[in-house]
């Protein structure tokens, strides 16, 4: 489970970079959404819903 979450987070980080022409107009929306996902995952780890060890 932890390895899958790590892979998904890396893919989201790559996808949030505004390096392509069509995504330059998106602004901070992709990175803001990624930050929200990271905060939710952090809360789930702190509540021991997701185990800490990968």
PDB file of N, CA, C, O and CB in Angstrom:
ATOM      1  N   UNK A   1       0.829  -1.192   0.000  1.00  0.00           N
ATOM      2  CA  UNK A   1       0.000   0.000   0.000  1.00  0.00           C
ATOM      3  C   UNK A   1       0.868   1.249   0.000  1.00  0.00           C
ATOM      4  O   UNK A   1       0.603   2.190  -0.748  1.00  0.00           O
ATOM      5  CB  UNK A   1      -0.940   0.002   1.206  1.00  0.00           C
ATOM      6  N   UNK A   2       1.898   1.263   0.831  1.00  0.00           N
ATOM      7  CA  UNK A   2       2.765   2.431   0.913  1.00  0.00           C
ATOM      8  C   UNK A   2       3.541   2.678  -0.364  1.00  0.00           C
ATOM      9  O   UNK A   2       3.732   3.825  -0.769  1.00  0.00           O
ATOM     10  CB  UNK A   2       3.719   2.278   2.055  1.00  0.00           C
ATOM     11  N   UNK A   3       3.995   1.595  -1.007  1.00  0.00           N
ATOM     12  CA  UNK A   3       4.738   1.740  -2.259  1.00  0.00           C
ATOM     13  C   UNK A   3       3.847   2.296  -3.363  1.00  0.00           C
ATOM     14  O   UNK A   3       4.291   3.109  -4.174  1.00  0.00           O
ATOM     15  CB  UNK A   3       5.328   0.395  -2.689  1.00  0.00           C
ATOM     16  N   UNK A   4       2.609   1.863  -3.392  1.00  0.00           N
ATOM     17  CA  UNK A   4       1.663   2.378  -4.391  1.00  0.00           C
ATOM     18  C   UNK A   4       1.420   3.866  -4.163  1.00  0.00           C
ATOM     19  O   UNK A   4       1.379   4.638  -5.121  1.00  0.00           O
ATOM     20  CB  UNK A   4       0.323   1.600  -4.333  1.00  0.00           C
ATOM     21  N   UNK A   5       1.259   4.276  -2.906  1.00  0.00           N
ATOM     22  CA  UNK A   5       1.066   5.698  -2.603  1.00  0.00           C
ATOM     23  C   UNK A   5       2.288   6.523  -3.003  1.00  0.00           C
ATOM     24  O   UNK A   5       2.152   7.638  -3.508  1.00  0.00           O
ATOM     25  CB  UNK A   5       0.773   5.888  -1.109  1.00  0.00           C
ATOM     26  N   UNK A   6       3.476   5.975  -2.777  1.00  0.00           N
ATOM     27  CA  UNK A   6       4.692   6.677  -3.152  1.00  0.00           C
ATOM     28  C   UNK A   6       4.780   6.852  -4.666  1.00  0.00           C
ATOM     29  O   UNK A   6       5.149   7.926  -5.141  1.00  0.00           O
ATOM     30  CB  UNK A   6       5.916   5.929  -2.635  1.00  0.00           C
ATOM     31  N   UNK A   7       4.452   5.831  -5.415  1.00  0.00           N
ATOM     32  CA  UNK A   7       4.479   5.920  -6.878  1.00  0.00           C
ATOM     33  C   UNK A   7       3.459   6.928  -7.373  1.00  0.00           C
ATOM     34  O   UNK A   7       3.751   7.717  -8.272  1.00  0.00           O
ATOM     35  CB  UNK A   7       4.213   4.549  -7.510  1.00  0.00           C
ATOM     36  N   UNK A   8       2.272   6.910  -6.799  1.00  0.00           N
ATOM     37  CA  UNK A   8       1.229   7.866  -7.205  1.00  0.00           C
ATOM     38  C   UNK A   8       1.660   9.296  -6.896  1.00  0.00           C
ATOM     39  O   UNK A   8       1.431  10.193  -7.707  1.00  0.00           O
ATOM     40  CB  UNK A   8      -0.107   7.550  -6.493  1.00  0.00           C
ATOM     41  N   UNK A   9       2.277   9.525  -5.742  1.00  0.00           N
ATOM     42  CA  UNK A   9       2.726  10.867  -5.389  1.00  0.00           C
ATOM     43  C   UNK A   9       3.821  11.362  -6.331  1.00  0.00           C
ATOM     44  O   UNK A   9       3.831  12.536  -6.701  1.00  0.00           O
ATOM     45  CB  UNK A   9       3.227  10.890  -3.953  1.00  0.00           C
ATOM     46  N   UNK A  10       4.733  10.491  -6.719  1.00  0.00           N
ATOM     47  CA  UNK A  10       5.776  10.886  -7.664  1.00  0.00           C
ATOM     48  C   UNK A  10       5.160  11.241  -9.016  1.00  0.00           C
ATOM     49  O   UNK A  10       5.555  12.229  -9.635  1.00  0.00           O
ATOM     50  CB  UNK A  10       6.818   9.758  -7.828  1.00  0.00           C
ATOM     51  N   UNK A  11       4.208  10.453  -9.470  1.00  0.00           N
ATOM     52  CA  UNK A  11       3.540  10.765 -10.734  1.00  0.00           C
ATOM     53  C   UNK A  11       2.769  12.080 -10.661  1.00  0.00           C
ATOM     54  O   UNK A  11       2.747  12.842 -11.628  1.00  0.00           O
ATOM     55  CB  UNK A  11       2.595   9.634 -11.119  1.00  0.00           C
ATOM     56  N   UNK A  12       2.140  12.348  -9.525  1.00  0.00           N
ATOM     57  CA  UNK A  12       1.432  13.609  -9.355  1.00  0.00           C
ATOM     58  C   UNK A  12       2.396  14.792  -9.329  1.00  0.00           C
ATOM     59  O   UNK A  12       2.083  15.860  -9.856  1.00  0.00           O
ATOM     60  CB  UNK A  12       0.607  13.581  -8.077  1.00  0.00           C
ATOM     61  N   UNK A  13       3.558  14.608  -8.723  1.00  0.00           N
ATOM     62  CA  UNK A  13       4.559  15.675  -8.722  1.00  0.00           C
ATOM     63  C   UNK A  13       5.027  15.994 -10.139  1.00  0.00           C
ATOM     64  O   UNK A  13       5.177  17.162 -10.497  1.00  0.00           O
ATOM     65  CB  UNK A  13       5.755  15.281  -7.851  1.00  0.00           C
ATOM     66  N   UNK A  14       5.253  14.976 -10.929  1.00  0.00           N
ATOM     67  CA  UNK A  14       5.672  15.197 -12.318  1.00  0.00           C
ATOM     68  C   UNK A  14       4.547  15.858 -13.105  1.00  0.00           C
ATOM     69  O   UNK A  14       4.797  16.754 -13.911  1.00  0.00           O
ATOM     70  CB  UNK A  14       6.085  13.863 -12.987  1.00  0.00           C
ATOM     71  N   UNK A  15       3.322  15.426 -12.879  1.00  0.00           N
ATOM     72  CA  UNK A  15       2.184  15.990 -13.597  1.00  0.00           C
ATOM     73  C   UNK A  15       1.841  17.405 -13.185  1.00  0.00           C
ATOM     74  O   UNK A  15       1.201  18.122 -13.953  1.00  0.00           O
ATOM     75  CB  UNK A  15       0.995  15.129 -13.403  1.00  0.00           C
ATOM     76  N   UNK A  16       2.244  17.833 -11.996  1.00  0.00           N
ATOM     77  CA  UNK A  16       1.915  19.176 -11.513  1.00  0.00           C
ATOM     78  C   UNK A  16       2.862  20.237 -12.053  1.00  0.00           C
ATOM     79  O   UNK A  16       2.592  21.431 -11.922  1.00  0.00           O
ATOM     80  CB  UNK A  16       1.936  19.203 -10.002  1.00  0.00           C
ATOM     81  N   UNK A  17       3.960  19.819 -12.653  1.00  0.00           N
ATOM     82  CA  UNK A  17       4.903  20.799 -13.195  1.00  0.00           C
ATOM     83  C   UNK A  17       4.334  21.438 -14.456  1.00  0.00           C
ATOM     84  O   UNK A  17       3.945  20.725 -15.381  1.00  0.00           O
ATOM     85  CB  UNK A  17       6.264  20.137 -13.497  1.00  0.00           C
ATOM     86  N   UNK A  18       4.277  22.765 -14.513  1.00  0.00           N
ATOM     87  CA  UNK A  18       3.713  23.440 -15.702  1.00  0.00           C
ATOM     88  C   UNK A  18       4.756  23.597 -16.809  1.00  0.00           C
ATOM     89  O   UNK A  18       5.107  24.720 -17.171  1.00  0.00           O
ATOM     90  CB  UNK A  18       3.155  24.825 -15.317  1.00  0.00           C
ATOM     91  N   UNK A  19       5.249  22.498 -17.342  1.00  0.00           N
ATOM     92  CA  UNK A  19       6.297  22.574 -18.358  1.00  0.00           C
ATOM     93  C   UNK A  19       5.756  22.483 -19.777  1.00  0.00           C
ATOM     94  O   UNK A  19       6.478  22.783 -20.728  1.00  0.00           O
ATOM     95  CB  UNK A  19       7.301  21.480 -18.137  1.00  0.00           C
ATOM     96  N   UNK A  20       4.513  22.079 -19.938  1.00  0.00           N
ATOM     97  CA  UNK A  20       3.956  21.960 -21.260  1.00  0.00           C
ATOM     98  C   UNK A  20       3.142  23.203 -21.588  1.00  0.00           C
ATOM     99  O   UNK A  20       2.601  23.850 -20.692  1.00  0.00           O
ATOM    100  CB  UNK A  20       3.101  20.700 -21.373  1.00  0.00           C
ATOM    101  N   UNK A  21       3.054  23.534 -22.861  1.00  0.00           N
ATOM    102  CA  UNK A  21       2.401  24.759 -23.284  1.00  0.00           C
ATOM    103  C   UNK A  21       0.944  24.874 -22.864  1.00  0.00           C
ATOM    104  O   UNK A  21       0.496  25.947 -22.457  1.00  0.00           O
ATOM    105  CB  UNK A  21       2.490  24.873 -24.748  1.00  0.00           C
ATOM    106  N   UNK A  22       0.214  23.795 -22.958  1.00  0.00           N
ATOM    107  CA  UNK A  22      -1.216  23.863 -22.632  1.00  0.00           C
ATOM    108  C   UNK A  22      -1.472  23.977 -21.146  1.00  0.00           C
ATOM    109  O   UNK A  22      -2.567  24.375 -20.748  1.00  0.00           O
ATOM    110  CB  UNK A  22      -1.926  22.651 -23.164  1.00  0.00           C
ATOM    111  N   UNK A  23      -0.497  23.642 -20.306  1.00  0.00           N
ATOM    112  CA  UNK A  23      -0.732  23.668 -18.862  1.00  0.00           C
ATOM    113  C   UNK A  23      -0.214  24.929 -18.197  1.00  0.00           C
ATOM    114  O   UNK A  23      -0.325  25.055 -16.978  1.00  0.00           O
ATOM    115  CB  UNK A  23      -0.096  22.474 -18.221  1.00  0.00           C
ATOM    116  N   UNK A  24       0.341  25.853 -18.936  1.00  0.00           N
ATOM    117  CA  UNK A  24       0.868  27.077 -18.327  1.00  0.00           C
ATOM    118  C   UNK A  24      -0.243  27.977 -17.784  1.00  0.00           C
ATOM    119  O   UNK A  24      -0.012  28.752 -16.856  1.00  0.00           O
ATOM    120  CB  UNK A  24       1.700  27.846 -19.344  1.00  0.00           C
ATOM    121  N   UNK A  25      -1.424  27.881 -18.346  1.00  0.00           N
ATOM    122  CA  UNK A  25      -2.529  28.735 -17.922  1.00  0.00           C
ATOM    123  C   UNK A  25      -3.234  28.215 -16.671  1.00  0.00           C
ATOM    124  O   UNK A  25      -4.107  28.895 -16.131  1.00  0.00           O
ATOM    125  CB  UNK A  25      -3.526  28.870 -19.042  1.00  0.00           C
ATOM    126  N   UNK A  26      -2.875  27.038 -16.211  1.00  0.00           N
ATOM    127  CA  UNK A  26      -3.550  26.446 -15.060  1.00  0.00           C
ATOM    128  C   UNK A  26      -3.193  27.133 -13.762  1.00  0.00           C
ATOM    129  O   UNK A  26      -3.967  27.070 -12.807  1.00  0.00           O
ATOM    130  CB  UNK A  26      -3.218  24.986 -14.962  1.00  0.00           C
ATOM    131  N   UNK A  27      -2.055  27.783 -13.694  1.00  0.00           N
ATOM    132  CA  UNK A  27      -1.652  28.477 -12.475  1.00  0.00           C
ATOM    133  C   UNK A  27      -1.259  27.514 -11.366  1.00  0.00           C
ATOM    134  O   UNK A  27      -0.525  26.552 -11.596  1.00  0.00           O
ATOM    135  CB  UNK A  27      -2.769  29.375 -11.997  1.00  0.00           C
ATOM    136  N   UNK A  28      -1.754  27.780 -10.160  1.00  0.00           N
ATOM    137  CA  UNK A  28      -1.385  26.982  -8.992  1.00  0.00           C
ATOM    138  C   UNK A  28      -2.347  25.836  -8.707  1.00  0.00           C
ATOM    139  O   UNK A  28      -2.219  25.174  -7.677  1.00  0.00           O
ATOM    140  CB  UNK A  28      -1.303  27.865  -7.790  1.00  0.00           C
ATOM    141  N   UNK A  29      -3.294  25.590  -9.583  1.00  0.00           N
ATOM    142  CA  UNK A  29      -4.310  24.566  -9.316  1.00  0.00           C
ATOM    143  C   UNK A  29      -3.699  23.171  -9.169  1.00  0.00           C
ATOM    144  O   UNK A  29      -4.026  22.489  -8.198  1.00  0.00           O
ATOM    145  CB  UNK A  29      -5.345  24.556 -10.435  1.00  0.00           C
ATOM    146  N   UNK A  30      -2.826  22.703 -10.078  1.00  0.00           N
ATOM    147  CA  UNK A  30      -2.279  21.342  -9.887  1.00  0.00           C
ATOM    148  C   UNK A  30      -1.446  21.207  -8.611  1.00  0.00           C
ATOM    149  O   UNK A  30      -1.572  20.210  -7.900  1.00  0.00           O
ATOM    150  CB  UNK A  30      -1.422  20.957 -11.087  1.00  0.00           C
ATOM    151  N   UNK A  31      -0.615  22.175  -8.316  1.00  0.00           N
ATOM    152  CA  UNK A  31       0.212  22.061  -7.115  1.00  0.00           C
ATOM    153  C   UNK A  31      -0.625  22.249  -5.852  1.00  0.00           C
ATOM    154  O   UNK A  31      -0.301  21.669  -4.816  1.00  0.00           O
ATOM    155  CB  UNK A  31       1.349  23.088  -7.151  1.00  0.00           C
ATOM    156  N   UNK A  32      -1.680  23.036  -5.912  1.00  0.00           N
ATOM    157  CA  UNK A  32      -2.574  23.177  -4.764  1.00  0.00           C
ATOM    158  C   UNK A  32      -3.340  21.898  -4.488  1.00  0.00           C
ATOM    159  O   UNK A  32      -3.526  21.514  -3.334  1.00  0.00           O
ATOM    160  CB  UNK A  32      -3.545  24.318  -4.989  1.00  0.00           C
ATOM    161  N   UNK A  33      -3.784  21.242  -5.544  1.00  0.00           N
ATOM    162  CA  UNK A  33      -4.459  19.958  -5.383  1.00  0.00           C
ATOM    163  C   UNK A  33      -3.522  18.897  -4.837  1.00  0.00           C
ATOM    164  O   UNK A  33      -3.918  18.063  -4.022  1.00  0.00           O
ATOM    165  CB  UNK A  33      -5.041  19.500  -6.705  1.00  0.00           C
ATOM    166  N   UNK A  34      -2.271  18.932  -5.293  1.00  0.00           N
ATOM    167  CA  UNK A  34      -1.279  17.990  -4.791  1.00  0.00           C
ATOM    168  C   UNK A  34      -0.984  18.257  -3.317  1.00  0.00           C
ATOM    169  O   UNK A  34      -0.809  17.317  -2.541  1.00  0.00           O
ATOM    170  CB  UNK A  34       0.012  18.077  -5.619  1.00  0.00           C
ATOM    171  N   UNK A  35      -0.927  19.514  -2.930  1.00  0.00           N
ATOM    172  CA  UNK A  35      -0.725  19.855  -1.521  1.00  0.00           C
ATOM    173  C   UNK A  35      -1.869  19.357  -0.654  1.00  0.00           C
ATOM    174  O   UNK A  35      -1.649  18.881   0.460  1.00  0.00           O
ATOM    175  CB  UNK A  35      -0.573  21.360  -1.358  1.00  0.00           C
ATOM    176  N   UNK A  36      -3.086  19.466  -1.161  1.00  0.00           N
ATOM    177  CA  UNK A  36      -4.252  18.962  -0.431  1.00  0.00           C
ATOM    178  C   UNK A  36      -4.169  17.454  -0.248  1.00  0.00           C
ATOM    179  O   UNK A  36      -4.471  16.943   0.831  1.00  0.00           O
ATOM    180  CB  UNK A  36      -5.547  19.332  -1.165  1.00  0.00           C
ATOM    181  N   UNK A  37      -3.767  16.746  -1.282  1.00  0.00           N
ATOM    182  CA  UNK A  37      -3.613  15.293  -1.187  1.00  0.00           C
ATOM    183  C   UNK A  37      -2.534  14.934  -0.172  1.00  0.00           C
ATOM    184  O   UNK A  37      -2.704  13.993   0.604  1.00  0.00           O
ATOM    185  CB  UNK A  37      -3.268  14.693  -2.563  1.00  0.00           C
ATOM    186  N   UNK A  38      -1.426  15.675  -0.168  1.00  0.00           N
ATOM    187  CA  UNK A  38      -0.359  15.417   0.789  1.00  0.00           C
ATOM    188  C   UNK A  38      -0.812  15.660   2.223  1.00  0.00           C
ATOM    189  O   UNK A  38      -0.438  14.905   3.121  1.00  0.00           O
ATOM    190  CB  UNK A  38       0.843  16.283   0.475  1.00  0.00           C
ATOM    191  N   UNK A  39      -1.608  16.698   2.455  1.00  0.00           N
ATOM    192  CA  UNK A  39      -2.119  16.968   3.797  1.00  0.00           C
ATOM    193  C   UNK A  39      -3.061  15.853   4.248  1.00  0.00           C
ATOM    194  O   UNK A  39      -3.004  15.424   5.400  1.00  0.00           O
ATOM    195  CB  UNK A  39      -2.844  18.328   3.836  1.00  0.00           C
ATOM    196  N   UNK A  40      -3.918  15.384   3.359  1.00  0.00           N
ATOM    197  CA  UNK A  40      -4.825  14.294   3.696  1.00  0.00           C
ATOM    198  C   UNK A  40      -4.044  13.031   4.025  1.00  0.00           C
ATOM    199  O   UNK A  40      -4.364  12.343   4.995  1.00  0.00           O
ATOM    200  CB  UNK A  40      -5.802  14.031   2.547  1.00  0.00           C
ATOM    201  N   UNK A  41      -3.012  12.711   3.224  1.00  0.00           N
ATOM    202  CA  UNK A  41      -2.200  11.539   3.504  1.00  0.00           C
ATOM    203  C   UNK A  41      -1.457  11.668   4.826  1.00  0.00           C
ATOM    204  O   UNK A  41      -1.326  10.690   5.561  1.00  0.00           O
ATOM    205  CB  UNK A  41      -1.216  11.308   2.381  1.00  0.00           C
ATOM    206  N   UNK A  42      -0.975  12.857   5.133  1.00  0.00           N
ATOM    207  CA  UNK A  42      -0.283  13.081   6.393  1.00  0.00           C
ATOM    208  C   UNK A  42      -1.215  12.851   7.582  1.00  0.00           C
ATOM    209  O   UNK A  42      -0.819  12.243   8.576  1.00  0.00           O
ATOM    210  CB  UNK A  42       0.291  14.497   6.437  1.00  0.00           C
ATOM    211  N   UNK A  43      -2.435  13.331   7.481  1.00  0.00           N
ATOM    212  CA  UNK A  43      -3.413  13.126   8.554  1.00  0.00           C
ATOM    213  C   UNK A  43      -3.726  11.640   8.700  1.00  0.00           C
ATOM    214  O   UNK A  43      -3.840  11.140   9.819  1.00  0.00           O
ATOM    215  CB  UNK A  43      -4.710  13.925   8.276  1.00  0.00           C
ATOM    216  N   UNK A  44      -3.867  10.927   7.578  1.00  0.00           N
ATOM    217  CA  UNK A  44      -4.151   9.495   7.645  1.00  0.00           C
ATOM    218  C   UNK A  44      -2.994   8.720   8.266  1.00  0.00           C
ATOM    219  O   UNK A  44      -3.219   7.751   8.991  1.00  0.00           O
ATOM    220  CB  UNK A  44      -4.450   8.953   6.255  1.00  0.00           C
ATOM    221  N   UNK A  45      -1.762   9.136   7.989  1.00  0.00           N
ATOM    222  CA  UNK A  45      -0.606   8.472   8.591  1.00  0.00           C
ATOM    223  C   UNK A  45      -0.550   8.769  10.082  1.00  0.00           C
ATOM    224  O   UNK A  45      -0.262   7.876  10.879  1.00  0.00           O
ATOM    225  CB  UNK A  45       0.700   8.919   7.906  1.00  0.00           C
ATOM    226  N   UNK A  46      -0.820  10.004  10.467  1.00  0.00           N
ATOM    227  CA  UNK A  46      -0.782  10.353  11.885  1.00  0.00           C
ATOM    228  C   UNK A  46      -1.883   9.666  12.690  1.00  0.00           C
ATOM    229  O   UNK A  46      -1.711   9.420  13.884  1.00  0.00           O
ATOM    230  CB  UNK A  46      -0.896  11.851  12.046  1.00  0.00           C
ATOM    231  N   UNK A  47      -2.992   9.360  12.062  1.00  0.00           N
ATOM    232  CA  UNK A  47      -4.082   8.650  12.744  1.00  0.00           C
ATOM    233  C   UNK A  47      -3.926   7.131  12.651  1.00  0.00           C
ATOM    234  O   UNK A  47      -4.808   6.387  13.079  1.00  0.00           O
ATOM    235  CB  UNK A  47      -5.427   9.065  12.152  1.00  0.00           C
ATOM    236  N   UNK A  48      -2.809   6.675  12.095  1.00  0.00           N
ATOM    237  CA  UNK A  48      -2.494   5.258  11.929  1.00  0.00           C
ATOM    238  C   UNK A  48      -3.505   4.507  11.073  1.00  0.00           C
ATOM    239  O   UNK A  48      -3.667   3.296  11.228  1.00  0.00           O
ATOM    240  CB  UNK A  48      -2.402   4.604  13.271  1.00  0.00           C
ATOM    241  N   UNK A  49      -4.174   5.194  10.190  1.00  0.00           N
ATOM    242  CA  UNK A  49      -5.038   4.525   9.221  1.00  0.00           C
ATOM    243  C   UNK A  49      -4.180   3.913   8.121  1.00  0.00           C
ATOM    244  O   UNK A  49      -4.457   2.816   7.635  1.00  0.00           O
ATOM    245  CB  UNK A  49      -6.075   5.515   8.624  1.00  0.00           C
ATOM    246  N   UNK A  50      -3.134   4.640   7.736  1.00  0.00           N
ATOM    247  CA  UNK A  50      -2.122   4.125   6.799  1.00  0.00           C
ATOM    248  C   UNK A  50      -0.868   3.868   7.635  1.00  0.00           C
ATOM    249  O   UNK A  50      -0.404   4.768   8.337  1.00  0.00           O
ATOM    250  CB  UNK A  50      -1.833   5.150   5.589  1.00  0.00           C
ATOM    251  N   UNK A  51      -0.310   2.651   7.572  1.00  0.00           N
ATOM    252  CA  UNK A  51       0.886   2.379   8.365  1.00  0.00           C
ATOM    253  C   UNK A  51       2.079   3.218   7.918  1.00  0.00           C
ATOM    254  O   UNK A  51       2.196   3.548   6.738  1.00  0.00           O
ATOM    255  CB  UNK A  51       1.236   0.907   8.283  1.00  0.00           C
ATOM    256  N   UNK A  52       2.963   3.563   8.851  1.00  0.00           N
ATOM    257  CA  UNK A  52       4.093   4.422   8.560  1.00  0.00           C
ATOM    258  C   UNK A  52       5.146   3.769   7.703  1.00  0.00           C
ATOM    259  O   UNK A  52       5.716   4.431   6.835  1.00  0.00           O
ATOM    260  CB  UNK A  52       4.703   4.877   9.816  1.00  0.00           C
ATOM    261  N   UNK A  53       5.425   2.521   7.906  1.00  0.00           N
ATOM    262  CA  UNK A  53       6.495   1.837   7.173  1.00  0.00           C
ATOM    263  C   UNK A  53       6.098   1.546   5.745  1.00  0.00           C
ATOM    264  O   UNK A  53       4.997   1.065   5.478  1.00  0.00           O
ATOM    265  CB  UNK A  53       6.874   0.545   7.868  1.00  0.00           C
ATOM    266  N   UNK A  54       7.007   1.842   4.825  1.00  0.00           N
ATOM    267  CA  UNK A  54       6.751   1.482   3.430  1.00  0.00           C
ATOM    268  C   UNK A  54       7.286   0.094   3.235  1.00  0.00           C
ATOM    269  O   UNK A  54       7.197  -0.454   2.136  1.00  0.00           O
ATOM    270  CB  UNK A  54       7.402   2.492   2.424  1.00  0.00           C
TER     271      UNK A  54
END
